């Protein structure tokens, strides 16, 4: 249709003077004339820092299918420019002079949108519109079923998604879009069946999905998308069955053509109610039906030893927003381990979640330590009431340190208690015959000492065989240490500077972090953890608490320790969130940049 024409719509946000731009959006299409059976391409370019995602328009005249996304970052004279491009395949759903609506985005904290523009669409073989979804003229559609349309904030509901088709299906792939008002929990597996509706037989592919509303009020359940490919029967006249070329004209023997399209379920509006007031003091942001159990690794330990307290919360509902449990025990130090959360959607039970919390308890002194009790409150959506879960941890008996066997006797770790069988023990027992403890019997040598008439030669203690051996070992160790120290100094002087190399790498990471790329963010976090775990054999095995203790040991300023604590909390949130909620917070980028800059300034 000749040389393709282009149209570019530019939205600019001006801040300050006319030459200062906060961000730009550019929309570009490869033609201004199209047909129903001929899709066209559209590219959208965003320059600046994009908050969230590009908001695609809702249109009954066009179908937008995103085909790709790319990001370009450039640094010129210290100025970082980020450009993100989105590619779409656009298909018209009816004839006429149609308007492509604006695309919206928030760039550099400003709301931008492109200017609507018009496209001339000619006739052709068009696919049925979404309004024909439930009619018998439709060959394939997607539907979502909700168990109820009124629920509480944080409540888990299990939705059924069905793909119904009367055509020859050649491919189908679920495509879940981001839903900021919901948490989506996907499941594996599907069920295939057949149903009869309005006198027509449909093939059904059924899946399940967990939905958790995060916002109160009337909101829309997310539309479920499926990218499907099927054989669309041709609308042409009947072909000559004797002409094999006529039958193969469309590449198959089914007298039709292959069609690919992204299908969506209808939008369903639901009402989300807030949790009732007043809320118990022990309420831990747990919504669902749960039980709380506890376990102690051992009830009797020696001074300086550790006992492990394990709490398990299990039931129907979600635990990803549960508040942290702080275990405080009088007379002992408590160290919390990283919690472990597992989730699984089970038939008939919905979302079954289990969260395991472990605490290391180190008593300060001997005696009985009362571990106290733990109380957690949850809102049970089945009974629509608050319930309190309580476990009594009992007590811990702390005795003397364990005795370590050596040789024929036992050496006590308490210096006030002499070892059994020693001369001091015998003397003490003999001197106190009326004591409650039994009197020790003196040891009788099995081989009597030989007495001679020759005078005994008395040597100084430092010339004895044992003393001489110890003196020789000390002198050899002293010379060996001097030689080893000199070798290490030479090796250190010849090795490259680790601090300079690390500082150079960090300078590059700090510059790249401003772009907000997730891969650069993860690499910078790994670099920070490696520095903080310099004294650990395995940096990956260090918990958040270990990293904070390491920062305090490296004499980090209290402000920087608090920034690190906040960053580690955000990393835990990303680790336990699903794929649709993996976006980086701008505050996390600022915290990580501040820590890298602080470490670089100290030359760590």
CORQUI-V499722 format. One record per residue. RES is the residue in one small letter. OMEGA is omega in degrees with one decimal (999 if undefined). NEAR is the number of other ideal C-beta (glycine too) atoms within 10 Angstrom. Layout:
res->RES omega->OMEGA near->NEAR
res->RES omega->OMEGA near->NEAR
This chain:
res->x omega->175.5 near->9
res->x omega->179.9 near->6
res->x omega->-177.8 near->6
res->x omega->175.6 near->12
res->x omega->-179.0 near->11
res->x omega->174.3 near->11
res->x omega->-177.4 near->16
res->x omega->178.0 near->12
res->x omega->-173.8 near->18
res->x omega->176.4 near->12
res->x omega->-177.0 near->21
res->x omega->174.6 near->13
res->x omega->-174.7 near->17
res->x omega->176.2 near->11
res->x omega->178.9 near->11
res->x omega->-178.9 near->8
res->x omega->-177.8 near->7
res->x omega->-178.2 near->6
res->x omega->-179.2 near->6
res->x omega->-175.2 near->9
res->x omega->178.5 near->17
res->x omega->-179.4 near->17
res->x omega->-179.7 near->21
res->x omega->172.5 near->17
res->x omega->-179.6 near->25
res->x omega->176.6 near->17
res->x omega->-176.0 near->23
res->x omega->175.0 near->16
res->x omega->-174.9 near->21
res->x omega->176.5 near->14
res->x omega->177.1 near->18
res->x omega->175.7 near->14
res->x omega->-177.2 near->14
res->x omega->177.5 near->22
res->x omega->-176.6 near->17
res->x omega->-177.3 near->17
res->x omega->-178.7 near->15
res->x omega->179.0 near->14
res->x omega->176.5 near->16
res->x omega->-174.7 near->20
res->x omega->177.2 near->14
res->x omega->177.5 near->23
res->x omega->178.1 near->17
res->x omega->-178.9 near->21
res->x omega->178.9 near->17
res->x omega->175.9 near->22
res->x omega->-177.4 near->20
res->x omega->-179.2 near->22
res->x omega->-177.0 near->19
res->x omega->176.2 near->19
res->x omega->179.6 near->15
res->x omega->-176.0 near->10
res->x omega->174.3 near->14
res->x omega->-177.0 near->18
res->x omega->-178.7 near->13
res->x omega->-177.4 near->16
res->x omega->172.9 near->14
res->x omega->-174.3 near->9
res->x omega->173.3 near->15
res->x omega->-177.5 near->11
res->x omega->-176.1 near->16
res->x omega->172.7 near->23
res->x omega->-177.9 near->20
res->x omega->179.1 near->18
res->x omega->-179.2 near->17
res->x omega->-177.2 near->16
res->x omega->179.9 near->11
res->x omega->177.8 near->10
res->x omega->178.3 near->12
res->x omega->-178.9 near->10
res->x omega->177.0 near->13
res->x omega->179.9 near->12
res->x omega->178.5 near->16
res->x omega->178.7 near->10
res->x omega->-179.7 near->12
res->x omega->179.5 near->7
res->x omega->178.3 near->4
res->x omega->179.2 near->6
res->x omega->-177.9 near->7
res->x omega->177.8 near->14
res->x omega->-179.6 near->12
res->x omega->180.0 near->18
res->x omega->179.4 near->15
res->x omega->-177.4 near->20
res->x omega->178.2 near->16
res->x omega->178.4 near->21
res->x omega->-178.7 near->14
res->x omega->165.7 near->22
res->x omega->-173.8 near->16
res->x omega->179.3 near->18
res->x omega->177.2 near->19
res->x omega->-177.5 near->25
res->x omega->176.5 near->18
res->x omega->-178.0 near->13
res->x omega->173.3 near->15
res->x omega->176.7 near->12
res->x omega->-171.8 near->8
res->x omega->-178.9 near->17
res->x omega->173.9 near->12
res->x omega->-176.3 near->23
res->x omega->-179.2 near->16
res->x omega->169.1 near->17
res->x omega->-172.9 near->23
res->x omega->176.5 near->15
res->x omega->175.6 near->23
res->x omega->-174.5 near->17
res->x omega->179.8 near->22
res->x omega->176.7 near->16
res->x omega->175.6 near->13
res->x omega->178.3 near->17
res->x omega->-179.9 near->12
res->x omega->173.2 near->21
res->x omega->178.0 near->16
res->x omega->178.2 near->21
res->x omega->178.8 near->12
res->x omega->175.8 near->13
res->x omega->-170.5 near->15
res->x omega->179.0 near->12
res->x omega->177.1 near->21
res->x omega->-177.0 near->14
res->x omega->178.5 near->23
res->x omega->-177.2 near->13
res->x omega->179.3 near->11
res->x omega->177.7 near->12
res->x omega->-176.1 near->13
res->x omega->176.1 near->15
res->x omega->178.9 near->17
res->x omega->179.3 near->15
res->x omega->-177.4 near->13
res->x omega->178.9 near->14
res->x omega->179.8 near->10
res->x omega->-172.2 near->13
res->x omega->-173.0 near->17
res->x omega->178.4 near->12
res->x omega->-178.1 near->11
res->x omega->177.4 near->11
res->x omega->178.5 near->6
res->x omega->-177.8 near->19
res->x omega->-175.9 near->20
res->x omega->175.6 near->24
res->x omega->-178.5 near->23
res->x omega->176.3 near->23
res->x omega->175.9 near->17
res->x omega->178.8 near->19
res->x omega->177.3 near->12
res->x omega->179.4 near->14
res->x omega->177.2 near->11
res->x omega->-177.4 near->9
res->x omega->173.7 near->13
res->x omega->-174.0 near->9
res->x omega->178.4 near->19
res->x omega->175.1 near->17
res->x omega->-178.7 near->16
res->x omega->179.4 near->22
res->x omega->179.5 near->22
res->x omega->172.7 near->23
res->x omega->-179.8 near->19
res->x omega->-177.4 near->20
res->x omega->175.6 near->19
res->x omega->176.4 near->14
res->x omega->-177.9 near->20
res->x omega->169.7 near->20
res->x omega->-178.7 near->23
res->x omega->-177.4 near->21
res->x omega->171.4 near->19
res->x omega->179.5 near->15
res->x omega->177.6 near->17
res->x omega->-176.6 near->16
res->x omega->-179.9 near->16
res->x omega->178.2 near->13
res->x omega->178.2 near->10
res->x omega->-179.1 near->17
res->x omega->176.8 near->10
res->x omega->-179.5 near->16
res->x omega->-178.1 near->14
res->x omega->176.3 near->16
res->x omega->179.5 near->14
res->x omega->178.8 near->14
res->x omega->-173.8 near->18
res->x omega->-178.5 near->14
res->x omega->-175.4 near->14
res->x omega->164.7 near->21
res->x omega->-176.7 near->20
res->x omega->179.3 near->19
res->x omega->-179.4 near->20
res->x omega->178.0 near->14
res->x omega->176.9 near->15
res->x omega->177.0 near->7
res->x omega->-179.7 near->8
res->x omega->178.5 near->15
res->x omega->179.7 near->11
res->x omega->-179.0 near->8
res->x omega->176.3 near->10
res->x omega->176.4 near->9
res->x omega->176.9 near->12
res->x omega->179.0 near->8
res->x omega->178.8 near->11
res->x omega->177.7 near->8
res->x omega->180.0 near->6
res->x omega->180.0 near->12
res->x omega->-177.4 near->9
res->x omega->168.1 near->18
res->x omega->-172.0 near->16
res->x omega->168.8 near->16
res->x omega->-174.6 near->19
res->x omega->177.0 near->16
res->x omega->178.2 near->18
res->x omega->178.4 near->18
res->x omega->176.3 near->19
res->x omega->179.4 near->20
res->x omega->177.4 near->22
res->x omega->178.9 near->21
res->x omega->-179.6 near->23
res->x omega->-174.4 near->15
res->x omega->-179.9 near->11
res->x omega->178.0 near->14
res->x omega->177.2 near->12
res->x omega->-178.7 near->10
res->x omega->-178.2 near->17
res->x omega->175.2 near->12
res->x omega->-176.2 near->21
res->x omega->177.3 near->23
res->x omega->-178.7 near->16
res->x omega->-178.4 near->23
res->x omega->175.9 near->18
res->x omega->173.5 near->21
res->x omega->-172.9 near->14
res->x omega->174.5 near->23
res->x omega->-178.0 near->15
res->x omega->178.9 near->19
res->x omega->179.5 near->18
res->x omega->178.4 near->19
res->x omega->-176.9 near->12
res->x omega->178.4 near->15
res->x omega->-179.0 near->8
res->x omega->178.6 near->13
res->x omega->-176.9 near->5
res->x omega->-178.6 near->8
res->x omega->177.2 near->14
res->x omega->-177.9 near->9
res->x omega->179.3 near->9
res->x omega->-177.0 near->7
res->x omega->-177.3 near->10
res->x omega->178.9 near->10
res->x omega->176.7 near->8
res->x omega->-180.0 near->14
res->x omega->-177.2 near->15
res->x omega->-174.4 near->10
res->x omega->-178.9 near->14
res->x omega->173.3 near->17
res->x omega->178.6 near->9
res->x omega->-177.8 near->14
res->x omega->-175.2 near->9
res->x omega->177.6 near->15
res->x omega->-179.8 near->16
res->x omega->-180.0 near->18
res->x omega->-178.3 near->17
res->x omega->-178.0 near->15
res->x omega->176.0 near->17
res->x omega->-177.2 near->12
res->x omega->174.4 near->16
res->x omega->-177.2 near->17
res->x omega->-179.3 near->21
res->x omega->172.7 near->19
res->x omega->178.9 near->21
res->x omega->177.1 near->14
res->x omega->-178.5 near->11
res->x omega->178.5 near->15
res->x omega->179.9 near->9
res->x omega->176.9 near->18
res->x omega->-178.8 near->13
res->x omega->-177.9 near->20
res->x omega->174.5 near->14
res->x omega->176.4 near->10
res->x omega->-174.8 near->17
res->x omega->175.2 near->11
res->x omega->0.1 near->5
res->x omega->178.9 near->7
res->x omega->-179.9 near->12
res->x omega->178.8 near->14
res->x omega->-178.5 near->8
res->x omega->-177.8 near->15
res->x omega->-173.0 near->17
res->x omega->-179.6 near->18
res->x omega->177.1 near->16
res->x omega->179.6 near->27
res->x omega->-178.6 near->22
res->x omega->179.2 near->22
res->x omega->-172.8 near->17
res->x omega->173.2 near->22
res->x omega->-179.3 near->12
res->x omega->176.9 near->19
res->x omega->-178.6 near->11
res->x omega->178.5 near->16
res->x omega->176.9 near->13
res->x omega->-176.6 near->15
res->x omega->177.1 near->13
res->x omega->-176.3 near->11
res->x omega->-179.0 near->11
res->x omega->179.8 near->10
res->x omega->175.4 near->20
res->x omega->179.4 near->15
res->x omega->-178.2 near->17
res->x omega->178.5 near->13
res->x omega->-174.0 near->15
res->x omega->171.5 near->14
res->x omega->-177.3 near->21
res->x omega->175.7 near->14
res->x omega->-178.6 near->22
res->x omega->175.0 near->14
res->x omega->178.6 near->20
res->x omega->174.9 near->16
res->x omega->-175.2 near->24
res->x omega->176.8 near->15
res->x omega->-178.2 near->20
res->x omega->-179.2 near->17
res->x omega->-178.5 near->25
res->x omega->-179.6 near->21
res->x omega->-175.9 near->24
res->x omega->178.7 near->18
res->x omega->-178.8 near->15
res->x omega->178.6 near->21
res->x omega->177.5 near->11
res->x omega->178.1 near->10
res->x omega->178.7 near->16
res->x omega->-179.2 near->9
res->x omega->-179.5 near->17
res->x omega->-177.7 near->7
res->x omega->178.5 near->19
res->x omega->178.2 near->9
res->x omega->179.8 near->15
res->x omega->173.0 near->20
res->x omega->-176.0 near->11
res->x omega->178.6 near->14
res->x omega->-177.4 near->16
res->x omega->175.5 near->17
res->x omega->179.4 near->15
res->x omega->-178.4 near->14
res->x omega->179.5 near->17
res->x omega->-177.9 near->12
res->x omega->175.0 near->17
res->x omega->180.0 near->11
res->x omega->178.1 near->18
res->x omega->175.7 near->11
res->x omega->-178.4 near->18
res->x omega->-179.0 near->11
res->x omega->178.3 near->7
res->x omega->-178.4 near->5
res->x omega->-178.2 near->12
res->x omega->-179.9 near->19
res->x omega->177.7 near->22
res->x omega->-177.0 near->16
res->x omega->176.3 near->22
res->x omega->177.3 near->15
res->x omega->-177.5 near->21
res->x omega->178.4 near->15
res->x omega->179.6 near->21
res->x omega->-179.5 near->17
res->x omega->174.0 near->20
res->x omega->-176.8 near->15
res->x omega->179.5 near->23
res->x omega->-179.6 near->16
res->x omega->179.8 near->22
res->x omega->-176.5 near->14
res->x omega->178.3 near->9
res->x omega->179.1 near->14
res->x omega->-179.5 near->13
res->x omega->179.9 near->10
res->x omega->177.9 near->20
res->x omega->-178.2 near->13
res->x omega->177.1 near->23
res->x omega->-177.7 near->14
res->x omega->179.1 near->11
res->x omega->178.1 near->20
res->x omega->176.3 near->14
res->x omega->178.6 near->21
res->x omega->178.4 near->17
res->x omega->175.1 near->26
res->x omega->-179.0 near->24
res->x omega->-178.2 near->17
res->x omega->178.6 near->19
res->x omega->178.6 near->10
res->x omega->-178.7 near->9
res->x omega->179.4 near->11
res->x omega->177.5 near->9
res->x omega->179.6 near->17
res->x omega->-179.3 near->15
res->x omega->177.0 near->13
res->x omega->-176.1 near->18
res->x omega->172.6 near->11
res->x omega->176.0 near->17
res->x omega->-175.3 near->10
res->x omega->177.9 near->19
res->x omega->-174.9 near->12
res->x omega->179.6 near->14
res->x omega->179.3 near->22
res->x omega->-177.8 near->15
res->x omega->-179.2 near->22
res->x omega->178.4 near->12
res->x omega->178.3 near->12
res->x omega->-178.6 near->14
res->x omega->178.8 near->11
res->x omega->-179.5 near->15
res->x omega->-178.6 near->9
res->x omega->175.0 near->8
res->x omega->177.3 near->9
res->x omega->-177.3 near->8
res->x omega->-179.5 near->7
res->x omega->178.1 near->12
res->x omega->-179.3 near->12
res->x omega->-179.2 near->14
res->x omega->176.7 near->15
res->x omega->178.2 near->13
res->x omega->-176.7 near->10
res->x omega->180.0 near->6
res->x omega->-178.8 near->5
res->x omega->-178.3 near->12
res->x omega->178.7 near->17
res->x omega->179.8 near->14
res->x omega->178.0 near->14
res->x omega->-177.8 near->13
res->x omega->-180.0 near->13
res->x omega->179.5 near->11
res->x omega->179.7 near->9
res->x omega->179.9 near->16
res->x omega->-178.2 near->17
res->x omega->-180.0 near->13
res->x omega->-179.6 near->15
res->x omega->-179.5 near->16
res->x omega->-177.4 near->12
res->x omega->-179.5 near->9
res->x omega->-177.2 near->11
res->x omega->-178.8 near->7
res->x omega->-178.9 near->5
res->x omega->-178.3 near->10
res->x omega->-178.9 near->5
res->x omega->-178.6 near->9
res->x omega->179.3 near->7
res->x omega->-178.6 near->14
res->x omega->177.8 near->16
res->x omega->-179.4 near->9
res->x omega->178.7 near->9
res->x omega->177.4 near->9
res->x omega->-178.1 near->6
res->x omega->178.2 near->6
res->x omega->178.7 near->5
res->x omega->-178.2 near->5
res->x omega->178.8 near->7
res->x omega->-179.9 near->5
res->x omega->-179.7 near->5
res->x omega->178.8 near->5
res->x omega->179.3 near->6
res->x omega->-178.5 near->4
res->x omega->-179.6 near->5
res->x omega->-179.0 near->6
res->x omega->180.0 near->5
res->x omega->-179.3 near->5
res->x omega->179.2 near->6
res->x omega->174.7 near->9
res->x omega->-174.5 near->7
res->x omega->-176.7 near->8
res->x omega->175.6 near->9
res->x omega->177.2 near->9
res->x omega->-176.5 near->11
res->x omega->-179.7 near->8
res->x omega->179.7 near->8
res->x omega->179.3 near->13
res->x omega->179.9 near->11
res->x omega->179.0 near->10
res->x omega->-179.5 near->12
res->x omega->179.1 near->12
res->x omega->179.4 near->10
res->x omega->178.7 near->10
res->x omega->-179.8 near->9
res->x omega->178.9 near->10
res->x omega->178.8 near->10
res->x omega->179.5 near->10
res->x omega->178.9 near->10
res->x omega->178.5 near->9
res->x omega->178.5 near->10
res->x omega->179.0 near->10
res->x omega->-179.9 near->10
res->x omega->179.8 near->10
res->x omega->-179.9 near->10
res->x omega->178.9 near->9
res->x omega->178.9 near->10
res->x omega->178.7 near->10
res->x omega->177.9 near->10
res->x omega->178.2 near->10
res->x omega->179.9 near->9
res->x omega->-179.5 near->9
res->x omega->-179.9 near->8
res->x omega->-180.0 near->7
res->x omega->-177.7 near->7
res->x omega->177.5 near->8
res->x omega->-178.6 near->7
res->x omega->179.6 near->9
res->x omega->-178.2 near->9
res->x omega->179.9 near->12
res->x omega->179.3 near->10
res->x omega->179.4 near->10
res->x omega->179.3 near->17
res->x omega->178.6 near->15
res->x omega->177.7 near->12
res->x omega->-179.0 near->15
res->x omega->179.0 near->20
res->x omega->176.9 near->13
res->x omega->179.6 near->11
res->x omega->179.7 near->20
res->x omega->179.0 near->16
res->x omega->-177.6 near->15
res->x omega->-176.7 near->18
res->x omega->-177.9 near->19
res->x omega->178.9 near->15
res->x omega->178.0 near->19
res->x omega->-179.6 near->19
res->x omega->-175.3 near->16
res->x omega->-179.6 near->11
res->x omega->177.9 near->8
res->x omega->177.7 near->19
res->x omega->-179.5 near->20
res->x omega->-179.9 near->13
res->x omega->178.5 near->15
res->x omega->176.8 near->22
res->x omega->178.7 near->19
res->x omega->178.2 near->11
res->x omega->179.6 near->17
res->x omega->179.0 near->21
res->x omega->-179.5 near->18
res->x omega->178.7 near->13
res->x omega->-179.5 near->18
res->x omega->-179.5 near->24
res->x omega->-176.7 near->17
res->x omega->-178.6 near->11
res->x omega->-178.7 near->10
res->x omega->176.8 near->15
res->x omega->-177.4 near->6
res->x omega->-179.3 near->7
res->x omega->-177.6 near->17
res->x omega->-177.5 near->9
res->x omega->-178.6 near->9
res->x omega->177.7 near->18
res->x omega->178.1 near->13
res->x omega->178.7 near->17
res->x omega->177.7 near->14
res->x omega->-179.2 near->17
res->x omega->178.9 near->21
res->x omega->177.3 near->18
res->x omega->178.1 near->15
res->x omega->178.4 near->20
res->x omega->178.0 near->22
res->x omega->177.9 near->12
res->x omega->177.8 near->10
res->x omega->175.4 near->16
res->x omega->171.6 near->7
res->x omega->175.3 near->21
res->x omega->-178.7 near->11
res->x omega->179.9 near->8
res->x omega->-179.5 near->10
res->x omega->175.9 near->18
res->x omega->178.9 near->16
res->x omega->175.5 near->13
res->x omega->177.9 near->19
res->x omega->179.6 near->24
res->x omega->179.7 near->15
res->x omega->179.3 near->12
res->x omega->-179.9 near->21
res->x omega->176.7 near->19
res->x omega->178.2 near->12
res->x omega->177.5 near->15
res->x omega->175.8 near->15
res->x omega->178.5 near->14
res->x omega->179.3 near->15
res->x omega->-178.5 near->17
res->x omega->-176.8 near->10
res->x omega->178.5 near->15
res->x omega->179.0 near->13
res->x omega->-173.4 near->15
res->x omega->-176.6 near->9
res->x omega->-176.8 near->17
res->x omega->-175.7 near->17
res->x omega->-178.6 near->12
res->x omega->-178.3 near->14
res->x omega->175.3 near->15
res->x omega->178.4 near->11
res->x omega->178.0 near->11
res->x omega->178.5 near->11
res->x omega->176.9 near->19
res->x omega->179.9 near->20
res->x omega->178.8 near->13
res->x omega->-178.4 near->20
res->x omega->178.4 near->25
res->x omega->179.7 near->16
res->x omega->179.8 near->16
res->x omega->179.1 near->23
res->x omega->179.3 near->21
res->x omega->178.9 near->14
res->x omega->179.0 near->16
res->x omega->179.3 near->21
res->x omega->-179.7 near->18
res->x omega->178.5 near->9
res->x omega->-179.3 near->13
res->x omega->-178.6 near->9
res->x omega->999 near->17
